Amino acid sequence: MRVLILGSGGREHAIGWKVAKSSLLEELFFGPGNAGTSDIGSNVDLNPMDFSAVEDFVRQTHINMIVVGPEAPLAAGIVDHFAKAKGLESVAVIGPGKEGAQLESSKKFAKEFMKRHRVPTAKFKSFGKGQVREATAFLKTMKPPYVVKASGLAAGKGVIVTEDYSEADKAVRDMIRGAAFGDAGKEVVIEEFLKGVEVSMFAVTDGEAWRLLPSAMDYKRIGEGNTGPNTGGMGAISPVPHVTPEFMEKVKNQVVIPTIRGIQRDGIPYRGFLFFGLMKVQGDPYVIEYNCRLGDPETQIILPLLETDLLHLMDGLSNGLLSEIDVAISPKAAATVTLASQGYPGEYAKGKKINLPNPKDRSDHQLLFHAGTKLEGEEVLTAGGRVMASVGLGAELEKAVEQAYKLAEKVEFEGVQFRSDIGSVG
């Protein structure tokens, strides 16, 4: 198969790394990719949001499968675009159409979906243009901590959680008036705060059959002890120590099955990955959010633990044979540490030279996935806030974390920063 992976981050590098191991693969392309993806496939100067350019490349290169990494093209309807493209009916596009992508692109849509299909979630109300007064009045009825969310896509940063009422009130006003998060925040969701521990779950589904991938736990804030502003993710671990077999049964019966049935009942075509951002509250799962694609940096650890051929799995997803595929998961543990640019998630400089460890100096228990990098001649330079993901594998979580940090210490660039407490679950 000839495969095109759209995106340029660590998630796309990890997907490509796994796909490259498949015996089904003939040729692999990344659009646009990064410095790391160029080692396992061909980088193409493509903007994933330019559907016409992507279509032209697919036609010229005889692509059989498109894997959509980031959420923006899905939310904008890339799957629908290819469904209407004459002569490309046989091209598999991994991801939901625009309607299904609303589970991520509109928190209001997602929350109403959960309420309608009795998927456990926090109590909420949503407000839009001209409803500042109603929104602030509802906020007064809530107890701190206050949770205010931009309904649209905000790159993982459109959530305000604060004990300070005045800060929450300002966030509501700024979002609805368009001063915060632009169009993404003009509709807001105010919801109750759920106290518990977070869990990331991933399923692959064709809207009928579904298969679960390994559980993971993401470390979202920039600072140790989960302090400071939210980021796109500073690290992750898998499996999650507090995910017990009993909890998994609850997740399947109370969250996954009702969600898939809801997709069916609402008549939403869905062929792709589905992320469940969960909160474990007194032993029970509550859905914080859905994502309509694989997460970052969780992908960098769940795919190394997936023993099933990923390309075979996605092929089954696209041709209706998912129900016949068994998913095998390694008993090992994995951890990833995100290496970020100085100043991230605020302003940061780009173009810093990266000194990478010699591949021969890496053990079989270590992987390095590029995220915000680019090639300039022979040099690898920083090109984003989150620059790399250092991954460690081990028989147990402690060993995996140790391997991840050993590798992270060998990556050098000016201003590099990373959390030192990835693996802690307290």
N, C-alpha and C positions, 0 to 999 in steps of 0.2 A: 504493500500500500504506500501511496505517496501522501504524506501528512504535512499540513501547515498548522503551526501553533501560533496563535495571535497573542501578542503581549511581549513585555520586555523585562519582567521581574524575576524574582527568585522562584515563584510558583511555576512560571513557564519553563525555567531552566530545569526544575525538578521533574515536571511533566515530560519534557524532552528527554531527560536522562533515563527515565523509566521506559518511554516509548522506544528509545534507541536499542533497548535490550530485546525487543520483540522480533521473533523470526518472521512476522508478518510485514515488517517494515522494508520498503524498497528505498525511499529517500525521504529525508526530513528537512523541513524549512521552518524558519522563525520569522515572524513579521511584527516588529523589527528585530527582536532578540537583543542580546547583550554580548559582552566580551566572552562570557562563559559558554553561551549557546553556540558560538561559532566553532567550538571544539567538537561538537557532536552533530552539527547540521549546518545548513547554509542560511546565513542571515540575509533578509531581504528588506530593502528600505520601504516598508509598508506602514501606513497609519491604520490601525485596526478600525478607526472610525470612518475611514474613507472606503465605503462599501464597494463603490464602482472600481476603485483601484485593486481592492482585494479580489473582486470578481474577475477582473482582467487577468490577474496573476493565476488564479485558479484555472481559468480556461487555457492559458498559455502553457501551464506547467502540468496540466492533467492531474490536478490534486484529487484524491479520493476522499480525504477527511480533513475537516477544519476543526481544530480544538480551540475554543474561545476561552482564553485565560481570564481577562478582567471583566468586570461587571458592566462598564459603560457601553461597549458594543452590543451586549445582550439587551440592555435596557433600551437602546436606540433601535433595536429590531433587526440585527444582522441575520438572525435565523429566518425571519420572515422574508428578508430580501432574497436570500438564496432559495427559499421555497418557491418564489415567483420567477426565478431566473431560468429562462428557457434553455433546455439542454443540460442543465446541471442537477436534474432531479435525483441522480444517483450519488451526488456528493453528500456525504454525511456531515452535518454540522452539530457538534457536541455542545448543547446548551439549549435552554428553553427559548421560545419565542417571546416577543415583547409583552404579551399578556402574562405569561408565567414569570417573567423577569420582574414583574411588579411586586412579587413577594419580597424582593430586595429593594427595588427602586422607589417603592412607596411604603413607608412604615404604616401609614394609614390603611392602605390596601391590605397589608400583611396582618395588622391587628384585627381588622374587621373579618378577614378570612379565618383567623384563629377563633374569634368569638363565634362566628357562624358555624364552624365545624367542631366546636368544643375542644379545641387544643388549649391546654392550660397555659395561661400567660398572665401578666400583671394587669390589674384594672387600669383603664385608660380613657382618655377623650382626645379627639383631634380637633384642630382649629386652623382656619385659613384666613385669606385676605378679608380685612374688615372685621375680624373677630378678636382683636386685641383685648377689648374689655371683657368679653366672655372668657377668654383664655386666662387672663389674670385673676378673674373671679374664681375660676375652677382651681387655679393654683393655690389660692388661699384656703381651699378645703382640704388640701393635701398635707401630710405630715412630712417633716424633713427625714432623711435627705430627699431633695426634690430632683426629679428626673425629667429633663426636657430634651426632646429629640427632634432634629431636623428630619422631616418625613422623606426627603429626597436623598440622592446619593451625595455623600460628603467625604468620600475617601476614608471612612472609618473614624472621622473626627467630629461628626455632627451630634455628639451626645454630651450634654452637660449634667453632671451629678454634683449637687452642692447642698450643704447644710444651711447656707445663707439664702434666706428668702429674697432679699433684694437682688442678689446675683441671678437667681432663677427668674425673677420677674423681668430683669433687664434682658436676659437671654430670650425669653418669650417675645418681648417687644421687638428686639433687634432681628430675630428670625422672621417674624411675620412681616415686618416692614422691609425686609430684604437687605438689612445692613450686616447680617451674619449668615454666612454660607450661601449667599446669593439666592438663586431660584430654589435650591435644595431645601432651604429653611423657611420658605414662604408659607409652608404648611407645617404645623408642629404637632407632635404627639406629647402629651403630658401623661405620665403614668406613675403608679405607685412604685416605691423602691422595694426590691426584693433582696433580702439578706440571705446570702448563701455562698456557694462556691460555683464558679463557672466551668462549663464543660463544652467543648466543641465536638459535635457529631457530624459525620458526613455520610450521605447516602448517594448511590447512583441509581437512577430510576428512569424507566420509559413511560411513566405514568400509570403503569399497571404493576409490574414486578419491581422489586427494589432489593438492593444489597447494601449492607452497612460496611463502611471502611473503619479503620481504627479510631478510637476516641483520642482527643487531644486537649491540651489546656494551653491557652495563649496568654502571654504576659503583655498587656496592652500599653501600660504606662512607661514613660521614659526612665523613671528612677527606681532604685532599689526599694523593696517593700511596697511596690505598686504606688509610688508617689509621682507627682508631676503630671504634665498634660498627657492626654491620650496620643498614641502613635498608631501606625498601621500594624504594630506587633513587634516586640523586642525579643521574642523567643517563644519556644513552645516545648512541651513534653508529651510523650505518648508511650504506653497507655497512661491514663490518669489514675493515681492511687485510690481516689475516693469513688471511682466508678466500679461498683460491685455488680455481680451477676443479678442481684435483686433489682438494683437501680436500672440496669440495662433492660430488664423485662418491662419495667415501668415505662422506659423511654420508647420501646417498641410499641407497646399497647396503648399508651396514653398520648404519644407524640407522633411517631412515624406513621403508624397505620391510619390514624385520623387525618393526618396531613395528606397522605396519598389518596385516601378516599375523598377528601375534600377537593383535590385536584381533579379527580374523576367526575365528581358530582357537579363541579362548576364548569366541566367541559373544557378544561385548560390542557392543550397539548404540552407535554413536558418530556424531553429526552435530554438528560444531562445530570449534572451533579446538584445536590441539594444539601445545603449546610444548615444545621440546627444549632444556633447559639443558645445554650441552655444554662439555667441556674438551678442548682440542686438545693432545694429549700426543705429542710427537715426530712430529707430522704426522698422528696418528690421532685420530678422534673417540671420546670416552667420554661416556656420558649421566650427568650429575650428578643431574638430576631431570626429571620431566615436570610441566607445568601443563596444566589442561584448559580454558584460556581464554587470551585475549590478555594480554600482560604490561604492566606499568606501571613505568617510563615508556617502554618500547620502542614501544608502540602509537602514541605521539605522533610517532614518526619513521617507522615503517614504513608507516603509512597515507598520509601525504603523498607517499610514494614509489610507492604502488600506483596505477597508472594505470587499472586495471580498476574498473568500477562495483562498489563494495562491496555494495550492496543486491542487485544482480543476482547477485553471487557467492554471497551468503547464500541467496538465493531458489533458486539452482541446487543449493545444498547440501541444502536442505530437500525439494526435489521430485525428487531423484535425477538431476539433469542436470549435476552438477558436472563429469563427465568430458567434457562438451561445451564447457566454458568455458576459454578461454585466459587466463592471468594475465599482464598486462604490467607491467613494473617500470621506473620512471624510471632513467636513467643517472646522475641527480644523487646527491649525498650529503646527509645530514640529521644534525643534532645537536640534542639537547635538554639544557637545564640546569634542574635542579629547584630552585625557590626554596622554602626551608623556614623554619618558625618557629624562633625562638630556643629552644634547649633540646632540639629534636628530635634523636635519636629517644627521648630521655627525656621528662620532663615539660615542657610548653610552655603558654603562654597562648593563648587564643582571643579573637576579637572585635576584633582590631587592624584599623584602617581601612587599606584598600589604595588607593594612588593609582596608577591605571593610565595608561599612555601613550595619547594620542589615537590612534585607529585610523589617522588620516591620517598620523601620524608613523611608521607601520610600513611597511617595504618589502614588495614581493611575495615576498620571500625570508624573511619572518618570520611566525611564528604564535604565538599565546599561548593555551594550554589551561589552564583552571581545574581545580584538584583540590580542595583543602580551602578552599572559599570559600562564602559565603552572602550573600544580599541582605537588607539591613535598610533598608527605605525605598528611597532612591536610592543608599545607600552599599554598597560591596562590602567585606565583612569577612573576616578569616581564620577558618577553622573546622576546621582540621586541621594535622597536622605538615608534610606536603608540601602547599604552598599553590598553586603554579603550575608549569607547564612552559613554558619559553621555548625555542621551536624555531627553528632556522635552517636554510635550504636553500642549497645552492651547487653549482657545477659540480664542486667537489672538497671533501674533508672540511675542509680548513683554512678555506675560505670559509664553509662551513656553521657551523662552530664560531664564527667571527668574528661572523656574523649573530646567532647565539643569544645571545652575550654582550652584544652591543650592545643587544638588546631587554631582556635581563635587567636591565641597569643602569638602565633606565627605569621599572622596577616598584618602588614604594616602600611599605614598611610597617615598623613598629617591630620590630627584631630580625631582619630578613630575613637569611638565611644561604644561601650556595651555594658549591659547590666551584669553584675557579678552574682546575682541570686537566682538565676534560672534553675529550676528544679525544686525550689522551695514551694511547699503547698500549704503553708500555715496561714 
